[in-house]
């Protein structure tokens, strides 16, 4: 089973946005055993859409489209699809009620353009979009299926997860495919590959291993195809156990775990609370901890102290420490950690200070020099990072590393 | 003048990497007056490449290809191109000398695979790649041009800038094209469309308007094609002025601005500092402010206070206020703001408290109820949001709204 992806809209063609939707959709389809053989970005003209569909249906039975579904004049996907299938458009009461309800909750009124947005091609199965205003549409003509979704990433993802992927599984039942992912942190792709080389070489032909690296983390994804799903899952389980036994110190989770989620679970288990004292990460560590639903059970609060003055005032850092060692030093992050534990009364603290860049570097402390301290009132682990020149990467990588240090601290001191 | 982009390789089709090359190439071509009408990702098979080229040349005279040029056996672009044009491959001495020289400098020897890599189709103009080992190739057949480049982003960029774009300008002297983008916040796509309906309807044929919405923000992009770039830019400027005059309260910037960047510039101009007191946004507002290089000039610090205890301790919130009105209330965010201004000594503060979800809602305060206060020691603006059920969207939307409230506060009270 194959599929094509068709993204509609000039914003990709003029290079204004990067098409991240297609990669995500392709990954989801692959997980369901559907191979994407072509991804095409076209302009939002009726001609380009018609041709795109014609071309796609010559090669495949499934086309996922995104874009061109808003209420404005340049959004012509829906009208073009009605013409393509030779059907009329009718007012879809249910969609309009949902839309009016949403606007009522926001204390606003719908416009005629919103009413217009609820006219739908007569042959479309309407897919409820709880993440936005434009519904998705499912068109089936004999065995050929076209799906139309908004291009806004979270709306597309909502529709894929709740409507489209289940319908695809129902309509195109394929050969079972099973995936398992091991999440690692703290070691690079090529070194992991070397350590598990023999395991990889001995994998049976129907099991494939992929390395998916991203800013200090590497996901190892095993995919198995076969006739018996239970058998496949057992086989994957056995391979996972082999790999994990080889690199236990780097494995922090599985599948869609995140380091902040795993850390949160460990805090809950150990009945400990956490807080952060951040300088160069500017609140990202706090944000990532609190992105987890229910984090209020173990997260108390944070102090972001950019200036010397606030490091002294909010975290009791001795001015002499800042004077003698500088804000980016082991002594300062240790002092920040101490002040955090005292002032916020949390069990475990994260303190971070560094030069995220692009400015602010010196010969002794170039951009990318970052100190982290993690610990409780009895013990602190510190780490110095020497990263690159990208402010955004430095901040993200440091946050990940700090969260992992809490995880390791909890494991060591449980 | 139009062009197609063809990216070759399974890594995009399985969703392992996001195709950021195409956006960059499209932007460069647009700046040179060449409209990209299609971007296609295909598998690295000879059949897919042949079909991709045939399809493209039916519609356009210029195809830029990336990928499939490495030394491994799945890299078949070059061989396929030789077959496509019906030519032989010959050993390219100059390329091999460059390659051997590079390896010598690294203290390594070339392998037979590297010699193989220097066999080139006889009709190709070889484009020297100083950023890597695989040269680019330029194929011209009558007026139809195909260009093949490596998929590694910095190698592709090197070849584009130093070889391909100059050759394109020489081969296809084109009509200029110009783009301008207005960034708005605070009003939906369809309402904006209604307010500028007559402007949009009166646009000349050679100017196109597109609406690009995303979480509370809408970008309006105008694209103009014509003979005279200076004239086009004047025309766009005039249209921009018309649109902006119609919706001045919603326009916050242009092109690649962000709300945090614009807010930062206003703070700098007004010589004011900012800090945040966050509950449900958990540090995201601080993170977004500090994502801007140089933000330390106007950002001092933040307090993230999840618990009642920390709201009292770090922000001096009167326990009676929390008791009587609850943590999610206008009274509480006002008290948080006051405490923030006192304790951190910043000029302007942002205080946020709400129920991000998915849990924690009550009938009176359902998930998505969020209060924001923004102000200084003389004045505070407050806002109640009633958002949806997605924790992540609620947090992001609230952060954007809060940053915009600072921008508005500065404009009102400058």
Interface residues (C-beta under 8 A of the other chain):
Chain A: X9 X10 X11 X12 X13 X14 X15 X16 X17 X18 X19 X20 X22 X23 X24 X25 X26 X27 X28 X30 X35 X36 X37 X38 X39 X40 X41 X42 X43 X44 X48 X55 X70 X71 X72 X73 X74 X75 X105 X106 X107 X111 X112 X113 X114 X117 X130 X131 X152 X154 X210 X212 X276 X278 X280 X281 X282 X283 X284 X285 X286 X287 X289 X290 X291 X293 X294 X295 X296 X299 X300 X301 X302 X303 X304 X305 X306 X307 X309 X310 X313 X314 X343 X344 X345 X357 X358 X359 X360 X391 X392 X395
Chain B: X12 X13 X14 X15 X16 X17 X18 X19 X20 X22 X23 X24 X25 X26 X27 X28 X30 X35 X36 X37 X38 X39 X40 X41 X42 X43 X48 X55 X179 X181 X189 X190 X191 X193 X194 X200 X208 X209 X210 X211 X212 X213 X214 X215 X221 X223 X276 X278 X280 X281 X282 X283 X284 X285 X286 X287 X289 X290 X291 X293 X294 X295 X296 X299 X300 X301 X302 X303 X304 X305 X306 X307 X309 X310 X313 X314 X343 X344 X345 X357 X358 X359 X360 X386 X388 X389 X390 X391 X392 X393 X395
